[in-house]
Every structure is written in structure tokens, then in C-alpha cells.
């Protein structure tokens, strides 16, 4: 969301991401962003047209290869399940385990997250974090 709507930390996050050619994004992340957009739509803080434009902007960046798409494969699911069973200290949720598995399967050097549980798990998995946590 921080790339598409003003939120605390948006400016800093945009500075980090803008112009990079190594940003990895999954359809899971897109769906989570659209879920947040829908929540704002239903709360009345976004119009339907703005929500639609945001969804198309996100998908357009993937389709134009501005971001590199990473896929949820069988191996990614198995890796996520491994994290769920072995990372005891973090209490990962399903989607967070999948995000971590996607990042490590794609050999990402770092992970951008504003979620404390996912950040702790990523740190335990040896990934650098943005923002530094």
C-alpha cells in the first residue's frame, strides 16, 4: 500500500523502491494489497474508481516487468510449511510464511515488511530487512 497511497513511511519506502530493477512481487502480495484497498473502499475513504485504478496500477507494474513476479509453487508451499513448523519464536501466520518462502526461494537478499512477526522470521532466516527492524 505504501507505494500507492500516502501512509506513514510511504515517502521513505518509495525512495528505496523507486528505480530498482530487483523488486520481487508475488500475486499473494497483490491480493493482500487489493484487500487493503477494498477495506478502505468499504470504509468510505476511497472511491470505487480510485480502488480500480490502484488495482490496475499494481497489476500493470507486474505486467510491464517493473517488478519481477515470483510464483507460489509446490516447493514454495513446502518451504512455508517448514517455516511454520520450525520457526517457533515467531508464530508465523500462513500468508507470512508464504511471503518468507517466496523471498527465500527467489534468493532475495532482503525483505520489505512492516509486520513484526514476518520481520522476526525473515531476520531468523538471514534476510536483511526494510525498514531496519
BABA-767934 format. One record per residue (C-alpha): residue number from 1; residue in three letters; x, y, z. Coordinates in Angstrom, 3 decimals. Example, Ala and Ser with C-alpha at 12.3 -4.5 7.8 and 13.67 -1.06 7.14 Angstrom:
// BABA-767934
dovex pami:1 gunu:Ala x:12.300 y:-4.500 z:7.800
dovex pami:2 gunu:Ser x:13.670 y:-1.060 z:7.140
This chain:
// BABA-767934
dovex pami:1 gunu:Unk x:0.000 y:0.000 z:0.000
dovex pami:2 gunu:Unk x:2.804 y:2.395 z:0.824
dovex pami:3 gunu:Unk x:3.757 y:2.616 z:-2.853
dovex pami:4 gunu:Unk x:0.257 y:3.573 z:-3.947
dovex pami:5 gunu:Unk x:-1.378 y:5.544 z:-1.133
dovex pami:6 gunu:Unk x:0.091 y:8.000 z:1.357
dovex pami:7 gunu:Unk x:0.690 y:6.319 z:4.700
dovex pami:8 gunu:Unk x:3.275 y:6.765 z:7.431
dovex pami:9 gunu:Unk x:6.578 y:5.677 z:5.900
dovex pami:10 gunu:Unk x:5.370 y:5.969 z:2.283
dovex pami:11 gunu:Unk x:7.893 y:8.593 z:1.211
dovex pami:12 gunu:Unk x:10.838 y:6.664 z:2.618
dovex pami:13 gunu:Unk x:9.626 y:3.388 z:1.140
dovex pami:14 gunu:Unk x:9.081 y:4.953 z:-2.284
dovex pami:15 gunu:Unk x:12.635 y:6.324 z:-2.211
dovex pami:16 gunu:Unk x:14.015 y:2.853 z:-1.506
dovex pami:17 gunu:Unk x:11.976 y:1.083 z:-4.212
dovex pami:18 gunu:Unk x:11.830 y:3.689 z:-6.984
dovex pami:19 gunu:Unk x:14.151 y:2.923 z:-9.866
dovex pami:20 gunu:Unk x:15.212 y:-0.503 z:-8.578
dovex pami:21 gunu:Unk x:15.168 y:-3.387 z:-11.016
dovex pami:22 gunu:Unk x:15.320 y:-6.161 z:-8.432
dovex pami:23 gunu:Unk x:11.952 y:-5.815 z:-6.700
dovex pami:24 gunu:Unk x:10.172 y:-9.168 z:-6.371
dovex pami:25 gunu:Unk x:6.381 y:-9.271 z:-6.010
dovex pami:26 gunu:Unk x:4.007 y:-12.207 z:-5.785
dovex pami:27 gunu:Unk x:0.354 y:-12.404 z:-6.678
dovex pami:28 gunu:Unk x:-0.189 y:-13.118 z:-2.973
dovex pami:29 gunu:Unk x:1.203 y:-9.653 z:-2.199
dovex pami:30 gunu:Unk x:-1.020 y:-8.125 z:-4.885
dovex pami:31 gunu:Unk x:-4.097 y:-9.799 z:-3.404
dovex pami:32 gunu:Unk x:-3.179 y:-8.550 z:0.068
dovex pami:33 gunu:Unk x:-2.771 y:-5.007 z:-1.280
dovex pami:34 gunu:Unk x:-6.128 y:-5.218 z:-3.051
dovex pami:35 gunu:Unk x:-7.653 y:-6.487 z:0.206
dovex pami:36 gunu:Unk x:-6.364 y:-3.367 z:1.979
dovex pami:37 gunu:Unk x:-7.706 y:-1.212 z:-0.857
dovex pami:38 gunu:Unk x:-11.102 y:-2.935 z:-0.560
dovex pami:39 gunu:Unk x:-11.137 y:-2.323 z:3.190
dovex pami:40 gunu:Unk x:-10.622 y:1.391 z:2.568
dovex pami:41 gunu:Unk x:-13.278 y:1.337 z:-0.147
dovex pami:42 gunu:Unk x:-15.822 y:-0.233 z:2.210
dovex pami:43 gunu:Unk x:-14.900 y:2.229 z:4.963
dovex pami:44 gunu:Unk x:-15.607 y:5.072 z:2.543
dovex pami:45 gunu:Unk x:-12.084 y:6.502 z:2.432
dovex pami:46 gunu:Unk x:-11.593 y:5.510 z:-1.251
dovex pami:47 gunu:Unk x:-13.900 y:5.742 z:-4.218
dovex pami:48 gunu:Unk x:-14.610 y:2.709 z:-6.363
dovex pami:49 gunu:Unk x:-12.796 y:4.397 z:-9.272
dovex pami:50 gunu:Unk x:-9.690 y:5.030 z:-7.157
dovex pami:51 gunu:Unk x:-9.723 y:1.412 z:-5.938
dovex pami:52 gunu:Unk x:-9.987 y:0.167 z:-9.513
dovex pami:53 gunu:Unk x:-7.137 y:2.445 z:-10.661
dovex pami:54 gunu:Unk x:-4.924 y:1.236 z:-7.823
dovex pami:55 gunu:Unk x:-5.530 y:-2.402 z:-8.701
dovex pami:56 gunu:Unk x:-4.757 y:-1.743 z:-12.361
dovex pami:57 gunu:Unk x:-1.609 y:0.227 z:-11.468
dovex pami:58 gunu:Unk x:-0.263 y:-2.627 z:-9.367
dovex pami:59 gunu:Unk x:-1.038 y:-5.253 z:-11.991
dovex pami:60 gunu:Unk x:0.355 y:-3.001 z:-14.713
dovex pami:61 gunu:Unk x:3.696 y:-2.764 z:-12.959
dovex pami:62 gunu:Unk x:3.875 y:-6.560 z:-12.846
dovex pami:63 gunu:Unk x:2.800 y:-6.924 z:-16.466
dovex pami:64 gunu:Unk x:5.331 y:-4.284 z:-17.583
dovex pami:65 gunu:Unk x:8.101 y:-6.101 z:-15.682
dovex pami:66 gunu:Unk x:8.730 y:-3.113 z:-13.418
dovex pami:67 gunu:Unk x:8.539 y:-5.718 z:-10.653
dovex pami:68 gunu:Unk x:9.611 y:-9.323 z:-11.042
dovex pami:69 gunu:Unk x:6.833 y:-11.800 z:-10.367
dovex pami:70 gunu:Unk x:7.565 y:-14.735 z:-8.079
dovex pami:71 gunu:Unk x:5.200 y:-17.671 z:-8.192
dovex pami:72 gunu:Unk x:3.606 y:-19.740 z:-5.459
dovex pami:73 gunu:Unk x:4.799 y:-23.187 z:-6.468
dovex pami:74 gunu:Unk x:4.560 y:-26.512 z:-4.694
dovex pami:75 gunu:Unk x:8.152 y:-26.055 z:-3.465
dovex pami:76 gunu:Unk x:7.307 y:-22.622 z:-2.047
dovex pami:77 gunu:Unk x:4.388 y:-24.145 z:-0.142
dovex pami:78 gunu:Unk x:6.623 y:-26.899 z:1.278
dovex pami:79 gunu:Unk x:9.189 y:-24.289 z:2.348
dovex pami:80 gunu:Unk x:6.434 y:-22.230 z:4.009
dovex pami:81 gunu:Unk x:5.241 y:-25.321 z:5.859
dovex pami:82 gunu:Unk x:8.809 y:-25.935 z:7.002
dovex pami:83 gunu:Unk x:8.949 y:-22.389 z:8.408
dovex pami:84 gunu:Unk x:5.596 y:-22.831 z:10.144
dovex pami:85 gunu:Unk x:6.870 y:-25.981 z:11.849
dovex pami:86 gunu:Unk x:10.397 y:-24.831 z:12.711
dovex pami:87 gunu:Unk x:10.376 y:-21.095 z:13.451
dovex pami:88 gunu:Unk x:8.989 y:-21.441 z:16.962
dovex pami:89 gunu:Unk x:9.755 y:-17.988 z:18.263
dovex pami:90 gunu:Unk x:7.883 y:-16.088 z:15.559
dovex pami:91 gunu:Unk x:4.336 y:-17.577 z:15.454
dovex pami:92 gunu:Unk x:4.070 y:-17.044 z:11.705
dovex pami:93 gunu:Unk x:0.687 y:-16.881 z:10.046
dovex pami:94 gunu:Unk x:0.089 y:-18.706 z:6.779
dovex pami:95 gunu:Unk x:0.444 y:-15.708 z:4.458
dovex pami:96 gunu:Unk x:3.576 y:-14.532 z:6.246
dovex pami:97 gunu:Unk x:5.161 y:-17.985 z:5.932
dovex pami:98 gunu:Unk x:4.350 y:-17.923 z:2.223
dovex pami:99 gunu:Unk x:5.901 y:-14.448 z:1.813
dovex pami:100 gunu:Unk x:9.043 y:-15.619 z:3.580
dovex pami:101 gunu:Unk x:9.179 y:-18.792 z:1.491
dovex pami:102 gunu:Unk x:8.733 y:-16.774 z:-1.707
dovex pami:103 gunu:Unk x:11.596 y:-14.467 z:-0.745
dovex pami:104 gunu:Unk x:13.988 y:-17.227 z:0.228
dovex pami:105 gunu:Unk x:13.053 y:-19.407 z:-2.760
dovex pami:106 gunu:Unk x:13.816 y:-16.472 z:-5.059
dovex pami:107 gunu:Unk x:17.112 y:-15.944 z:-3.214
dovex pami:108 gunu:Unk x:16.153 y:-12.415 z:-2.230
dovex pami:109 gunu:Unk x:18.776 y:-10.560 z:-0.227
dovex pami:110 gunu:Unk x:16.219 y:-8.553 z:1.725
dovex pami:111 gunu:Unk x:12.534 y:-8.336 z:2.542
dovex pami:112 gunu:Unk x:10.357 y:-5.247 z:2.889
dovex pami:113 gunu:Unk x:7.786 y:-5.704 z:5.621
dovex pami:114 gunu:Unk x:6.039 y:-3.602 z:8.226
dovex pami:115 gunu:Unk x:4.832 y:-6.707 z:10.092
dovex pami:116 gunu:Unk x:6.777 y:-7.524 z:13.278
dovex pami:117 gunu:Unk x:6.234 y:-11.304 z:13.086
dovex pami:118 gunu:Unk x:7.336 y:-11.545 z:9.476
dovex pami:119 gunu:Unk x:10.318 y:-9.289 z:10.199
dovex pami:120 gunu:Unk x:11.439 y:-11.549 z:13.062
dovex pami:121 gunu:Unk x:11.104 y:-14.647 z:10.880
dovex pami:122 gunu:Unk x:12.960 y:-13.008 z:7.981
dovex pami:123 gunu:Unk x:15.741 y:-11.967 z:10.317
dovex pami:124 gunu:Unk x:15.922 y:-15.541 z:11.652
dovex pami:125 gunu:Unk x:16.141 y:-16.719 z:8.033
dovex pami:126 gunu:Unk x:19.119 y:-14.459 z:7.364
dovex pami:127 gunu:Unk x:17.373 y:-11.800 z:5.278
dovex pami:128 gunu:Unk x:18.128 y:-8.115 z:5.597
dovex pami:129 gunu:Unk x:15.032 y:-6.043 z:6.340
dovex pami:130 gunu:Unk x:13.443 y:-2.831 z:5.228
dovex pami:131 gunu:Unk x:12.775 y:-0.911 z:7.270
dovex pami:132 gunu:Unk x:15.629 y:-1.879 z:9.549
dovex pami:133 gunu:Unk x:13.938 y:-3.517 z:12.490
